[in-house]
């Protein structure tokens, strides 16, 4: 398998610990979801991939995290 970023084949699997927090100010009121995935890390460019396990994925979905195209901004603009 080749890195999706730099196309190197210099990748290794490591164990990881990741704390996922909902974005924005509203996310401060939501608990962090901890996952312990295996990480596929490119040792050339640092690009990393992992899969969120099903149980933790359900927890994230239930919290109604912002979509990837959502900026997480509260709509207040600077004058």
N, CA, C and O atoms as a Tripos MOL2 file, in Angstrom:
@<TRIPOS>MOLECULE
protein
  316   315    79     0     0
PROTEIN
NO_CHARGES

@<TRIPOS>ATOM
      1 N           0.8510   -1.1770    0.0000 N.3       1 UNK1
      2 CA          0.0000    0.0000    0.0000 C.3       1 UNK1
      3 C           0.9000    1.2460    0.0000 C.2       1 UNK1
      4 O           1.9540    1.2690    0.6360 O.2       1 UNK1
      5 N           0.4660    2.2570   -0.7140 N.am      2 UNK2
      6 CA          1.2460    3.4830   -0.8260 C.3       2 UNK2
      7 C           0.5440    4.6260   -0.0930 C.2       2 UNK2
      8 O          -0.6830    4.6480    0.0040 O.2       2 UNK2
      9 N           1.3220    5.5650    0.4150 N.am      3 UNK3
     10 CA          0.7980    6.7410    1.1090 C.3       3 UNK3
     11 C          -0.1050    7.5340    0.1620 C.2       3 UNK3
     12 O           0.2470    7.7710   -0.9940 O.2       3 UNK3
     13 N          -1.2540    7.9340    0.6600 N.am      4 UNK4
     14 CA         -2.1970    8.7170   -0.1450 C.3       4 UNK4
     15 C          -1.7250   10.1470   -0.3690 C.2       4 UNK4
     16 O          -2.2350   10.8390   -1.2500 O.2       4 UNK4
     17 N          -0.7600   10.5900    0.4170 N.am      5 UNK5
     18 CA         -0.2660   11.9580    0.3040 C.3       5 UNK5
     19 C           0.9710   12.0640   -0.5850 C.2       5 UNK5
     20 O           0.9960   12.8610   -1.5230 O.2       5 UNK5
     21 N           2.0060   11.2580   -0.2890 N.am      6 UNK6
     22 CA          3.2710   11.3930   -1.0280 C.3       6 UNK6
     23 C           3.6000   10.1630   -1.8750 C.2       6 UNK6
     24 O           4.6060   10.1540   -2.5850 O.2       6 UNK6
     25 N           2.7720    9.1380   -1.8090 N.am      7 UNK7
     26 CA          2.9040    7.9050   -2.5980 C.3       7 UNK7
     27 C           4.1080    7.0430   -2.2090 C.2       7 UNK7
     28 O           4.5180    6.1690   -2.9720 O.2       7 UNK7
     29 N           4.6700    7.2880   -1.0280 N.am      8 UNK8
     30 CA          5.7770    6.4760   -0.5350 C.3       8 UNK8
     31 C           5.2380    5.1260   -0.0550 C.2       8 UNK8
     32 O           4.0690    5.0100    0.3130 O.2       8 UNK8
     33 N           6.1020    4.1110   -0.0630 N.am      9 UNK9
     34 CA          5.7160    2.8310    0.5280 C.3       9 UNK9
     35 C           6.3680    2.6500    1.9000 C.2       9 UNK9
     36 O           6.3600    1.5490    2.4510 O.2       9 UNK9
     37 N           6.9290    3.7240    2.4510 N.am     10 UNK10
     38 CA          7.5980    3.6990    3.7480 C.3      10 UNK10
     39 C           6.5820    4.0090    4.8540 C.2      10 UNK10
     40 O           6.6150    5.0800    5.4600 O.2      10 UNK10
     41 N           5.6820    3.0570    5.1050 N.am     11 UNK11
     42 CA          4.6320    3.2240    6.1060 C.3      11 UNK11
     43 C           4.7320    2.1170    7.1390 C.2      11 UNK11
     44 O           5.1620    1.0050    6.8350 O.2      11 UNK11
     45 N           4.3300    2.4310    8.3600 N.am     12 UNK12
     46 CA          4.3330    1.4430    9.4380 C.3      12 UNK12
     47 C           3.0660    1.6220   10.2670 C.2      12 UNK12
     48 O           2.4650    2.6960   10.2980 O.2      12 UNK12
     49 N           2.6780    0.5340   10.9410 N.am     13 UNK13
     50 CA          1.5090    0.5660   11.8220 C.3      13 UNK13
     51 C           1.9900    0.7380   13.2600 C.2      13 UNK13
     52 O           2.9100    0.0530   13.7080 O.2      13 UNK13
     53 N           1.3490    1.6700   13.9780 N.am     14 UNK14
     54 CA          1.6260    1.9190   15.3850 C.3      14 UNK14
     55 C           0.3100    1.9000   16.1510 C.2      14 UNK14
     56 O          -0.7540    2.1240   15.5740 O.2      14 UNK14
     57 N           0.3850    1.6340   17.4470 N.am     15 UNK15
     58 CA         -0.7930    1.7660   18.3010 C.3      15 UNK15
     59 C          -0.9350    3.2250   18.6850 C.2      15 UNK15
     60 O           0.0650    3.9150   18.8830 O.2      15 UNK15
     61 N          -2.1750    3.7060   18.7940 N.am     16 UNK16
     62 CA         -2.3820    5.1140   19.0980 C.3      16 UNK16
     63 C          -3.4380    5.3530   20.1630 C.2      16 UNK16
     64 O          -4.2280    4.4710   20.5010 O.2      16 UNK16
     65 N          -3.4240    6.5510   20.6690 N.am     17 UNK17
     66 CA         -4.4430    7.0520   21.5850 C.3      17 UNK17
     67 C          -4.8730    8.4000   21.0430 C.2      17 UNK17
     68 O          -4.0420    9.2920   20.8680 O.2      17 UNK17
     69 N          -6.1740    8.5620   20.7720 N.am     18 UNK18
     70 CA         -6.6730    9.7960   20.1910 C.3      18 UNK18
     71 C          -7.8700   10.2680   21.0050 C.2      18 UNK18
     72 O          -8.7770    9.4880   21.2940 O.2      18 UNK18
     73 N          -7.8700   11.5450   21.3750 N.am     19 UNK19
     74 CA         -9.0100   12.1640   22.0560 C.3      19 UNK19
     75 C          -9.7180   13.0420   21.0240 C.2      19 UNK19
     76 O          -9.1270   13.9810   20.4910 O.2      19 UNK19
     77 N         -10.9880   12.7310   20.7470 N.am     20 UNK20
     78 CA        -11.7400   13.4700   19.7350 C.3      20 UNK20
     79 C         -12.7500   14.3640   20.4410 C.2      20 UNK20
     80 O         -13.5760   13.8940   21.2240 O.2      20 UNK20
     81 N         -12.6720   15.6590   20.1540 N.am     21 UNK21
     82 CA        -13.5420   16.6450   20.7790 C.3      21 UNK21
     83 C         -14.4020   17.3020   19.7150 C.2      21 UNK21
     84 O         -13.9350   17.5680   18.6070 O.2      21 UNK21
     85 N         -15.6460   17.5610   20.0470 N.am     22 UNK22
     86 CA        -16.5360   18.2700   19.1250 C.3      22 UNK22
     87 C         -15.9920   19.6780   18.9000 C.2      22 UNK22
     88 O         -15.4230   20.2760   19.8130 O.2      22 UNK22
     89 N         -16.1650   20.2120   17.6810 N.am     23 UNK23
     90 CA        -15.5870   21.5210   17.3600 C.3      23 UNK23
     91 C         -16.3630   22.6950   17.9490 C.2      23 UNK23
     92 O         -17.5190   22.5650   18.3520 O.2      23 UNK23
     93 N         -15.7040   23.8190   17.9850 N.am     24 UNK24
     94 CA        -16.3450   25.0700   18.3890 C.3      24 UNK24
     95 C         -16.5890   25.1850   19.8780 C.2      24 UNK24
     96 O         -16.2800   24.2790   20.6520 O.2      24 UNK24
     97 N         -17.1460   26.3080   20.2570 N.am     25 UNK25
     98 CA        -17.4380   26.5880   21.6590 C.3      25 UNK25
     99 C         -18.4600   25.5910   22.2030 C.2      25 UNK25
    100 O         -18.3720   25.1790   23.3590 O.2      25 UNK25
    101 N         -19.4330   25.2030   21.3680 N.am     26 UNK26
    102 CA        -20.4530   24.2470   21.8050 C.3      26 UNK26
    103 C         -19.8250   22.9030   22.1610 C.2      26 UNK26
    104 O         -20.3630   22.1710   22.9910 O.2      26 UNK26
    105 N         -18.7030   22.5760   21.5500 N.am     27 UNK27
    106 CA        -18.0320   21.3190   21.8280 C.3      27 UNK27
    107 C         -17.4380   21.2350   23.2180 C.2      27 UNK27
    108 O         -17.1520   20.1420   23.7080 O.2      27 UNK27
    109 N         -17.2490   22.3760   23.8560 N.am     28 UNK28
    110 CA        -16.6740   22.3820   25.2020 C.3      28 UNK28
    111 C         -17.6030   21.7280   26.2160 C.2      28 UNK28
    112 O         -17.1480   21.2430   27.2510 O.2      28 UNK28
    113 N         -18.8950   21.7130   25.9270 N.am     29 UNK29
    114 CA        -19.8640   21.1040   26.8340 C.3      29 UNK29
    115 C         -20.0500   19.6130   26.5890 C.2      29 UNK29
    116 O         -20.7680   18.9490   27.3380 O.2      29 UNK29
    117 N         -19.4170   19.0820   25.5550 N.am     30 UNK30
    118 CA        -19.5810   17.6740   25.2130 C.3      30 UNK30
    119 C         -18.3320   16.9050   25.6430 C.2      30 UNK30
    120 O         -17.2160   17.4080   25.5170 O.2      30 UNK30
    121 N         -18.5230   15.6900   26.1500 N.am     31 UNK31
    122 CA        -17.3510   14.9200   26.5850 C.3      31 UNK31
    123 C         -16.4760   14.4930   25.4140 C.2      31 UNK31
    124 O         -16.9480   14.3130   24.2910 O.2      31 UNK31
    125 N         -15.2190   14.3400   25.7000 N.am     32 UNK32
    126 CA        -14.2500   13.8700   24.7190 C.3      32 UNK32
    127 C         -14.4840   12.3770   24.5010 C.2      32 UNK32
    128 O         -14.8130   11.6490   25.4370 O.2      32 UNK32
    129 N         -14.3100   11.9260   23.2450 N.am     33 UNK33
    130 CA        -14.3930   10.4980   22.9330 C.3      33 UNK33
    131 C         -12.9610   10.0090   22.7230 C.2      33 UNK33
    132 O         -12.2380   10.5170   21.8660 O.2      33 UNK33
    133 N         -12.5670    9.0230   23.5140 N.am     34 UNK34
    134 CA        -11.2280    8.4640   23.3970 C.3      34 UNK34
    135 C         -11.2740    7.2240   22.5170 C.2      34 UNK34
    136 O         -12.1510    6.3760   22.6820 O.2      34 UNK34
    137 N         -10.3350    7.1140   21.5830 N.am     35 UNK35
    138 CA        -10.2060    5.9220   20.7490 C.3      35 UNK35
    139 C          -8.7510    5.4580   20.8040 C.2      35 UNK35
    140 O          -7.8370    6.2560   21.0140 O.2      35 UNK35
    141 N          -8.5610    4.1840   20.6160 N.am     36 UNK36
    142 CA         -7.2340    3.5760   20.6820 C.3      36 UNK36
    143 C          -6.9980    2.7590   19.4100 C.2      36 UNK36
    144 O          -6.9040    1.5320   19.4540 O.2      36 UNK36
    145 N          -6.9040    3.4660   18.2690 N.am     37 UNK37
    146 CA         -6.7990    2.7710   16.9860 C.3      37 UNK37
    147 C          -5.3660    2.3800   16.6440 C.2      37 UNK37
    148 O          -4.4050    2.8390   17.2620 O.2      37 UNK37
    149 N          -5.2580    1.5170   15.6370 N.am     38 UNK38
    150 CA         -3.9630    1.3060   15.0160 C.3      38 UNK38
    151 C          -3.8020    2.4180   13.9890 C.2      38 UNK38
    152 O          -4.7190    2.7020   13.2170 O.2      38 UNK38
    153 N          -2.6340    3.0430   13.9870 N.am     39 UNK39
    154 CA         -2.3520    4.1610   13.0900 C.3      39 UNK39
    155 C          -1.4220    3.7020   11.9800 C.2      39 UNK39
    156 O          -0.3890    3.0880   12.2470 O.2      39 UNK39
    157 N          -1.7790    3.9950   10.7400 N.am     40 UNK40
    158 CA         -0.8940    3.7460    9.6050 C.3      40 UNK40
    159 C          -0.2030    5.0760    9.3150 C.2      40 UNK40
    160 O          -0.8320    6.0130    8.8240 O.2      40 UNK40
    161 N           1.0950    5.1540    9.6210 N.am     41 UNK41
    162 CA          1.8370    6.4080    9.5190 C.3      41 UNK41
    163 C           2.8820    6.3110    8.4160 C.2      41 UNK41
    164 O           3.6730    5.3690    8.3730 O.2      41 UNK41
    165 N           2.8720    7.3010    7.5250 N.am     42 UNK42
    166 CA          3.9110    7.4080    6.5020 C.3      42 UNK42
    167 C           5.1510    8.0010    7.1700 C.2      42 UNK42
    168 O           5.1020    9.1010    7.7200 O.2      42 UNK42
    169 N           6.2360    7.2800    7.1180 N.am     43 UNK43
    170 CA          7.4640    7.7430    7.7560 C.3      43 UNK43
    171 C           8.2330    8.7370    6.8920 C.2      43 UNK43
    172 O           9.3010    9.2040    7.2880 O.2      43 UNK43
    173 N           7.7030    9.0620    5.7180 N.am     44 UNK44
    174 CA          8.3100   10.1060    4.8840 C.3      44 UNK44
    175 C           7.6490   11.4550    5.1230 C.2      44 UNK44
    176 O           8.3370   12.4470    5.3610 O.2      44 UNK44
    177 N           6.3130   11.5040    5.0610 N.am     45 UNK45
    178 CA          5.6320   12.8000    5.1490 C.3      45 UNK45
    179 C           4.7770   12.9680    6.4120 C.2      45 UNK45
    180 O           4.3430   14.0790    6.7170 O.2      45 UNK45
    181 N           4.5330   11.8830    7.1450 N.am     46 UNK46
    182 CA          3.7630   11.9870    8.3800 C.3      46 UNK46
    183 C           2.2650   11.7870    8.2140 C.2      46 UNK46
    184 O           1.5340   11.7690    9.2050 O.2      46 UNK46
    185 N           1.7950   11.6360    6.9850 N.am     47 UNK47
    186 CA          0.3610   11.4080    6.7620 C.3      47 UNK47
    187 C          -0.0530   10.1680    7.5390 C.2      47 UNK47
    188 O           0.6280    9.1430    7.5040 O.2      47 UNK47
    189 N          -1.1810   10.2730    8.2450 N.am     48 UNK48
    190 CA         -1.6310    9.1920    9.1100 C.3      48 UNK48
    191 C          -3.0780    8.8510    8.8360 C.2      48 UNK48
    192 O          -3.9050    9.7360    8.6170 O.2      48 UNK48
    193 N          -3.3800    7.5650    8.8490 N.am     49 UNK49
    194 CA         -4.7470    7.0890    8.6670 C.3      49 UNK49
    195 C          -5.1090    6.1700    9.8220 C.2      49 UNK49
    196 O          -4.2700    5.4260   10.3300 O.2      49 UNK49
    197 N          -6.3930    6.2340   10.2350 N.am     50 UNK50
    198 CA         -6.8940    5.2750   11.2090 C.3      50 UNK50
    199 C          -8.4030    5.1760   11.0660 C.2      50 UNK50
    200 O          -9.0520    6.0490   10.4900 O.2      50 UNK50
    201 N          -8.9410    4.0920   11.6040 N.am     51 UNK51
    202 CA        -10.3770    3.8610   11.5750 C.3      51 UNK51
    203 C         -10.9060    3.9990   12.9950 C.2      51 UNK51
    204 O         -10.3630    3.4080   13.9280 O.2      51 UNK51
    205 N         -11.9710    4.7830   13.1560 N.am     52 UNK52
    206 CA        -12.6200    4.9240   14.4540 C.3      52 UNK52
    207 C         -13.4860    3.6890   14.6700 C.2      52 UNK52
    208 O         -14.3540    3.4010   13.8450 O.2      52 UNK52
    209 N         -13.2720    2.9490   15.7610 N.am     53 UNK53
    210 CA        -14.0720    1.7510   16.0260 C.3      53 UNK53
    211 C         -15.5670    2.0800   16.1120 C.2      53 UNK53
    212 O         -15.9500    3.2010   16.4440 O.2      53 UNK53
    213 N         -16.3970    1.0860   15.8080 N.am     54 UNK54
    214 CA        -17.8450    1.2740   15.6930 C.3      54 UNK54
    215 C         -18.4820    1.8760   16.9450 C.2      54 UNK54
    216 O         -19.3250    2.7660   16.8290 O.2      54 UNK54
    217 N         -18.1060    1.4210   18.1210 N.am     55 UNK55
    218 CA        -18.6960    1.9430   19.3620 C.3      55 UNK55
    219 C         -18.4310    3.4370   19.5140 C.2      55 UNK55
    220 O         -19.3430    4.2070   19.8150 O.2      55 UNK55
    221 N         -17.1900    3.8410   19.3060 N.am     56 UNK56
    222 CA        -16.8320    5.2480   19.4320 C.3      56 UNK56
    223 C         -17.4330    6.0690   18.2980 C.2      56 UNK56
    224 O         -17.7900    7.2310   18.4950 O.2      56 UNK56
    225 N         -17.5460    5.4790   17.1220 N.am     57 UNK57
    226 CA        -18.1620    6.1710   15.9900 C.3      57 UNK57
    227 C         -19.6290    6.4830   16.2900 C.2      57 UNK57
    228 O         -20.1080    7.5740   15.9790 O.2      57 UNK57
    229 N         -20.3320    5.5410   16.8870 N.am     58 UNK58
    230 CA        -21.7290    5.7890   17.2950 C.3      58 UNK58
    231 C         -21.8020    6.9110   18.3200 C.2      58 UNK58
    232 O         -22.6940    7.7560   18.2520 O.2      58 UNK58
    233 N         -20.8650    6.9270   19.2740 N.am     59 UNK59
    234 CA        -20.8520    7.9870   20.2880 C.3      59 UNK59
    235 C         -20.6660    9.3470   19.6400 C.2      59 UNK59
    236 O         -21.3130   10.3150   20.0380 O.2      59 UNK59
    237 N         -19.7940    9.4340   18.6510 N.am     60 UNK60
    238 CA        -19.5780   10.7020   17.9500 C.3      60 UNK60
    239 C         -20.8290   11.1090   17.1800 C.2      60 UNK60
    240 O         -21.2080   12.2800   17.1980 O.2      60 UNK60
    241 N         -21.4670   10.1720   16.5140 N.am     61 UNK61
    242 CA        -22.6670   10.4640   15.7310 C.3      61 UNK61
    243 C         -23.8040   10.9430   16.6270 C.2      61 UNK61
    244 O         -24.5600   11.8370   16.2470 O.2      61 UNK61
    245 N         -23.9280   10.3610   17.7970 N.am     62 UNK62
    246 CA        -24.9880   10.7480   18.7330 C.3      62 UNK62
    247 C         -24.7940   12.1610   19.2650 C.2      62 UNK62
    248 O         -25.7620   12.8270   19.6310 O.2      62 UNK62
    249 N         -23.5600   12.6150   19.3110 N.am     63 UNK63
    250 CA        -23.2820   13.9620   19.8220 C.3      63 UNK63
    251 C         -23.5800   15.0310   18.7950 C.2      63 UNK63
    252 O         -23.5420   16.2200   19.1120 O.2      63 UNK63
    253 N         -23.8780   14.6280   17.5630 N.am     64 UNK64
    254 CA        -24.2260   15.6120   16.5330 C.3      64 UNK64
    255 C         -23.0760   16.5250   16.1990 C.2      64 UNK64
    256 O         -23.2630   17.7350   16.0740 O.2      64 UNK64
    257 N         -21.8750   15.9650   16.0490 N.am     65 UNK65
    258 CA        -20.7040   16.7750   15.6940 C.3      65 UNK65
    259 C         -20.9460   17.4860   14.3750 C.2      65 UNK65
    260 O         -21.7030   17.0130   13.5280 O.2      65 UNK65
    261 N         -20.3000   18.6170   14.2130 N.am     66 UNK66
    262 CA        -20.4440   19.4280   13.0010 C.3      66 UNK66
    263 C         -19.9740   18.6460   11.7840 C.2      66 UNK66
    264 O         -19.0610   17.8250   11.8740 O.2      66 UNK66
    265 N         -20.6030   18.9090   10.6500 N.am     67 UNK67
    266 CA        -20.1870   18.2940    9.3880 C.3      67 UNK67
    267 C         -18.8140   18.8230    9.0070 C.2      67 UNK67
    268 O         -18.3830   19.8600    9.5110 O.2      67 UNK67
    269 N         -18.1290   18.1170    8.1200 N.am     68 UNK68
    270 CA        -16.7900   18.5390    7.7150 C.3      68 UNK68
    271 C         -16.7760   19.8610    6.9890 C.2      68 UNK68
    272 O         -15.7430   20.5280    6.9410 O.2      68 UNK68
    273 N         -17.9330   20.2660    6.4050 N.am     69 UNK69
    274 CA        -17.9650   21.5500    5.7110 C.3      69 UNK69
    275 C         -18.4470   22.6780    6.6190 C.2      69 UNK69
    276 O         -18.6230   23.8070    6.1620 O.2      69 UNK69
    277 N         -18.6610   22.3830    7.8950 N.am     70 UNK70
    278 CA        -19.0900   23.3620    8.8800 C.3      70 UNK70
    279 C         -17.8530   23.9790    9.5010 C.2      70 UNK70
    280 O         -16.9440   23.2590    9.9160 O.2      70 UNK70
    281 N         -17.8050   25.3000    9.5710 N.am     71 UNK71
    282 CA        -16.6250   25.9690   10.1250 C.3      71 UNK71
    283 C         -16.5910   25.9230   11.6430 C.2      71 UNK71
    284 O         -15.5430   26.1430   12.2500 O.2      71 UNK71
    285 N         -17.7320   25.6380   12.2590 N.am     72 UNK72
    286 CA        -17.7920   25.6370   13.7030 C.3      72 UNK72
    287 C         -17.8890   27.0410   14.2770 C.2      72 UNK72
    288 O         -17.9010   27.2060   15.4970 O.2      72 UNK72
    289 N         -17.9590   28.0530   13.4270 N.am     73 UNK73
    290 CA        -18.0430   29.4290   13.8930 C.3      73 UNK73
    291 C         -19.4210   29.6910   14.4760 C.2      73 UNK73
    292 O         -20.4070   29.0640   14.0930 O.2      73 UNK73
    293 N         -19.4660   30.6210   15.4000 N.am     74 UNK74
    294 CA        -20.7420   30.9240   16.0480 C.3      74 UNK74
    295 C         -21.5220   32.0120   15.3110 C.2      74 UNK74
    296 O         -22.5780   32.4390   15.7760 O.2      74 UNK74
    297 N         -21.0130   32.4570   14.1800 N.am     75 UNK75
    298 CA        -21.7080   33.4460   13.3800 C.3      75 UNK75
    299 C         -21.3690   34.8850   13.7350 C.2      75 UNK75
    300 O         -21.7640   35.8070   13.0230 O.2      75 UNK75
    301 N         -20.6460   35.0870   14.8210 N.am     76 UNK76
    302 CA        -20.2680   36.4510   15.2230 C.3      76 UNK76
    303 C         -19.0750   36.8940   14.3910 C.2      76 UNK76
    304 O         -18.0850   36.1720   14.2760 O.2      76 UNK76
    305 N         -19.1720   38.0650   13.8220 N.am     77 UNK77
    306 CA        -18.0700   38.5720   13.0040 C.3      77 UNK77
    307 C         -17.3670   39.7190   13.6850 C.2      77 UNK77
    308 O         -17.9440   40.4030   14.5310 O.2      77 UNK77
    309 N         -16.1280   39.9270   13.3170 N.am     78 UNK78
    310 CA        -15.3780   41.0580   13.8580 C.3      78 UNK78
    311 C         -15.7820   42.3150   13.1150 C.2      78 UNK78
    312 O         -15.9770   42.2860   11.9000 O.2      78 UNK78
    313 N         -15.9080   43.4130   13.8300 N.am     79 UNK79
    314 CA        -16.3050   44.6770   13.1980 C.3      79 UNK79
    315 C         -15.0900   45.4590   12.7560 C.2      79 UNK79
    316 O         -15.2250   46.5510   12.2040 O.2      79 UNK79
@<TRIPOS>BOND
     1     1     2 1
     2     2     3 1
     3     3     4 2
     4     3     5 am
     5     5     6 1
     6     6     7 1
     7     7     8 2
     8     7     9 am
     9     9    10 1
    10    10    11 1
    11    11    12 2
    12    11    13 am
    13    13    14 1
    14    14    15 1
    15    15    16 2
    16    15    17 am
    17    17    18 1
    18    18    19 1
    19    19    20 2
    20    19    21 am
    21    21    22 1
    22    22    23 1
    23    23    24 2
    24    23    25 am
    25    25    26 1
    26    26    27 1
    27    27    28 2
    28    27    29 am
    29    29    30 1
    30    30    31 1
    31    31    32 2
    32    31    33 am
    33    33    34 1
    34    34    35 1
    35    35    36 2
    36    35    37 am
    37    37    38 1
    38    38    39 1
    39    39    40 2
    40    39    41 am
    41    41    42 1
    42    42    43 1
    43    43    44 2
    44    43    45 am
    45    45    46 1
    46    46    47 1
    47    47    48 2
    48    47    49 am
    49    49    50 1
    50    50    51 1
    51    51    52 2
    52    51    53 am
    53    53    54 1
    54    54    55 1
    55    55    56 2
    56    55    57 am
    57    57    58 1
    58    58    59 1
    59    59    60 2
    60    59    61 am
    61    61    62 1
    62    62    63 1
    63    63    64 2
    64    63    65 am
    65    65    66 1
    66    66    67 1
    67    67    68 2
    68    67    69 am
    69    69    70 1
    70    70    71 1
    71    71    72 2
    72    71    73 am
    73    73    74 1
    74    74    75 1
    75    75    76 2
    76    75    77 am
    77    77    78 1
    78    78    79 1
    79    79    80 2
    80    79    81 am
    81    81    82 1
    82    82    83 1
    83    83    84 2
    84    83    85 am
    85    85    86 1
    86    86    87 1
    87    87    88 2
    88    87    89 am
    89    89    90 1
    90    90    91 1
    91    91    92 2
    92    91    93 am
    93    93    94 1
    94    94    95 1
    95    95    96 2
    96    95    97 am
    97    97    98 1
    98    98    99 1
    99    99   100 2
   100    99   101 am
   101   101   102 1
   102   102   103 1
   103   103   104 2
   104   103   105 am
   105   105   106 1
   106   106   107 1
   107   107   108 2
   108   107   109 am
   109   109   110 1
   110   110   111 1
   111   111   112 2
   112   111   113 am
   113   113   114 1
   114   114   115 1
   115   115   116 2
   116   115   117 am
   117   117   118 1
   118   118   119 1
   119   119   120 2
   120   119   121 am
   121   121   122 1
   122   122   123 1
   123   123   124 2
   124   123   125 am
   125   125   126 1
   126   126   127 1
   127   127   128 2
   128   127   129 am
   129   129   130 1
   130   130   131 1
   131   131   132 2
   132   131   133 am
   133   133   134 1
   134   134   135 1
   135   135   136 2
   136   135   137 am
   137   137   138 1
   138   138   139 1
   139   139   140 2
   140   139   141 am
   141   141   142 1
   142   142   143 1
   143   143   144 2
   144   143   145 am
   145   145   146 1
   146   146   147 1
   147   147   148 2
   148   147   149 am
   149   149   150 1
   150   150   151 1
   151   151   152 2
   152   151   153 am
   153   153   154 1
   154   154   155 1
   155   155   156 2
   156   155   157 am
   157   157   158 1
   158   158   159 1
   159   159   160 2
   160   159   161 am
   161   161   162 1
   162   162   163 1
   163   163   164 2
   164   163   165 am
   165   165   166 1
   166   166   167 1
   167   167   168 2
   168   167   169 am
   169   169   170 1
   170   170   171 1
   171   171   172 2
   172   171   173 am
   173   173   174 1
   174   174   175 1
   175   175   176 2
   176   175   177 am
   177   177   178 1
   178   178   179 1
   179   179   180 2
   180   179   181 am
   181   181   182 1
   182   182   183 1
   183   183   184 2
   184   183   185 am
   185   185   186 1
   186   186   187 1
   187   187   188 2
   188   187   189 am
   189   189   190 1
   190   190   191 1
   191   191   192 2
   192   191   193 am
   193   193   194 1
   194   194   195 1
   195   195   196 2
   196   195   197 am
   197   197   198 1
   198   198   199 1
   199   199   200 2
   200   199   201 am
   201   201   202 1
   202   202   203 1
   203   203   204 2
   204   203   205 am
   205   205   206 1
   206   206   207 1
   207   207   208 2
   208   207   209 am
   209   209   210 1
   210   210   211 1
   211   211   212 2
   212   211   213 am
   213   213   214 1
   214   214   215 1
   215   215   216 2
   216   215   217 am
   217   217   218 1
   218   218   219 1
   219   219   220 2
   220   219   221 am
   221   221   222 1
   222   222   223 1
   223   223   224 2
   224   223   225 am
   225   225   226 1
   226   226   227 1
   227   227   228 2
   228   227   229 am
   229   229   230 1
   230   230   231 1
   231   231   232 2
   232   231   233 am
   233   233   234 1
   234   234   235 1
   235   235   236 2
   236   235   237 am
   237   237   238 1
   238   238   239 1
   239   239   240 2
   240   239   241 am
   241   241   242 1
   242   242   243 1
   243   243   244 2
   244   243   245 am
   245   245   246 1
   246   246   247 1
   247   247   248 2
   248   247   249 am
   249   249   250 1
   250   250   251 1
   251   251   252 2
   252   251   253 am
   253   253   254 1
   254   254   255 1
   255   255   256 2
   256   255   257 am
   257   257   258 1
   258   258   259 1
   259   259   260 2
   260   259   261 am
   261   261   262 1
   262   262   263 1
   263   263   264 2
   264   263   265 am
   265   265   266 1
   266   266   267 1
   267   267   268 2
   268   267   269 am
   269   269   270 1
   270   270   271 1
   271   271   272 2
   272   271   273 am
   273   273   274 1
   274   274   275 1
   275   275   276 2
   276   275   277 am
   277   277   278 1
   278   278   279 1
   279   279   280 2
   280   279   281 am
   281   281   282 1
   282   282   283 1
   283   283   284 2
   284   283   285 am
   285   285   286 1
   286   286   287 1
   287   287   288 2
   288   287   289 am
   289   289   290 1
   290   290   291 1
   291   291   292 2
   292   291   293 am
   293   293   294 1
   294   294   295 1
   295   295   296 2
   296   295   297 am
   297   297   298 1
   298   298   299 1
   299   299   300 2
   300   299   301 am
   301   301   302 1
   302   302   303 1
   303   303   304 2
   304   303   305 am
   305   305   306 1
   306   306   307 1
   307   307   308 2
   308   307   309 am
   309   309   310 1
   310   310   311 1
   311   311   312 2
   312   311   313 am
   313   313   314 1
   314   314   315 1
   315   315   316 2
@<TRIPOS>SUBSTRUCTURE
     1 UNK1         2 RESIDUE 1 A UNK
     2 UNK2         6 RESIDUE 1 A UNK
     3 UNK3        10 RESIDUE 1 A UNK
     4 UNK4        14 RESIDUE 1 A UNK
     5 UNK5        18 RESIDUE 1 A UNK
     6 UNK6        22 RESIDUE 1 A UNK
     7 UNK7        26 RESIDUE 1 A UNK
     8 UNK8        30 RESIDUE 1 A UNK
     9 UNK9        34 RESIDUE 1 A UNK
    10 UNK10       38 RESIDUE 1 A UNK
    11 UNK11       42 RESIDUE 1 A UNK
    12 UNK12       46 RESIDUE 1 A UNK
    13 UNK13       50 RESIDUE 1 A UNK
    14 UNK14       54 RESIDUE 1 A UNK
    15 UNK15       58 RESIDUE 1 A UNK
    16 UNK16       62 RESIDUE 1 A UNK
    17 UNK17       66 RESIDUE 1 A UNK
    18 UNK18       70 RESIDUE 1 A UNK
    19 UNK19       74 RESIDUE 1 A UNK
    20 UNK20       78 RESIDUE 1 A UNK
    21 UNK21       82 RESIDUE 1 A UNK
    22 UNK22       86 RESIDUE 1 A UNK
    23 UNK23       90 RESIDUE 1 A UNK
    24 UNK24       94 RESIDUE 1 A UNK
    25 UNK25       98 RESIDUE 1 A UNK
    26 UNK26      102 RESIDUE 1 A UNK
    27 UNK27      106 RESIDUE 1 A UNK
    28 UNK28      110 RESIDUE 1 A UNK
    29 UNK29      114 RESIDUE 1 A UNK
    30 UNK30      118 RESIDUE 1 A UNK
    31 UNK31      122 RESIDUE 1 A UNK
    32 UNK32      126 RESIDUE 1 A UNK
    33 UNK33      130 RESIDUE 1 A UNK
    34 UNK34      134 RESIDUE 1 A UNK
    35 UNK35      138 RESIDUE 1 A UNK
    36 UNK36      142 RESIDUE 1 A UNK
    37 UNK37      146 RESIDUE 1 A UNK
    38 UNK38      150 RESIDUE 1 A UNK
    39 UNK39      154 RESIDUE 1 A UNK
    40 UNK40      158 RESIDUE 1 A UNK
    41 UNK41      162 RESIDUE 1 A UNK
    42 UNK42      166 RESIDUE 1 A UNK
    43 UNK43      170 RESIDUE 1 A UNK
    44 UNK44      174 RESIDUE 1 A UNK
    45 UNK45      178 RESIDUE 1 A UNK
    46 UNK46      182 RESIDUE 1 A UNK
    47 UNK47      186 RESIDUE 1 A UNK
    48 UNK48      190 RESIDUE 1 A UNK
    49 UNK49      194 RESIDUE 1 A UNK
    50 UNK50      198 RESIDUE 1 A UNK
    51 UNK51      202 RESIDUE 1 A UNK
    52 UNK52      206 RESIDUE 1 A UNK
    53 UNK53      210 RESIDUE 1 A UNK
    54 UNK54      214 RESIDUE 1 A UNK
    55 UNK55      218 RESIDUE 1 A UNK
    56 UNK56      222 RESIDUE 1 A UNK
    57 UNK57      226 RESIDUE 1 A UNK
    58 UNK58      230 RESIDUE 1 A UNK
    59 UNK59      234 RESIDUE 1 A UNK
    60 UNK60      238 RESIDUE 1 A UNK
    61 UNK61      242 RESIDUE 1 A UNK
    62 UNK62      246 RESIDUE 1 A UNK
    63 UNK63      250 RESIDUE 1 A UNK
    64 UNK64      254 RESIDUE 1 A UNK
    65 UNK65      258 RESIDUE 1 A UNK
    66 UNK66      262 RESIDUE 1 A UNK
    67 UNK67      266 RESIDUE 1 A UNK
    68 UNK68      270 RESIDUE 1 A UNK
    69 UNK69      274 RESIDUE 1 A UNK
    70 UNK70      278 RESIDUE 1 A UNK
    71 UNK71      282 RESIDUE 1 A UNK
    72 UNK72      286 RESIDUE 1 A UNK
    73 UNK73      290 RESIDUE 1 A UNK
    74 UNK74      294 RESIDUE 1 A UNK
    75 UNK75      298 RESIDUE 1 A UNK
    76 UNK76      302 RESIDUE 1 A UNK
    77 UNK77      306 RESIDUE 1 A UNK
    78 UNK78      310 RESIDUE 1 A UNK
    79 UNK79      314 RESIDUE 1 A UNK
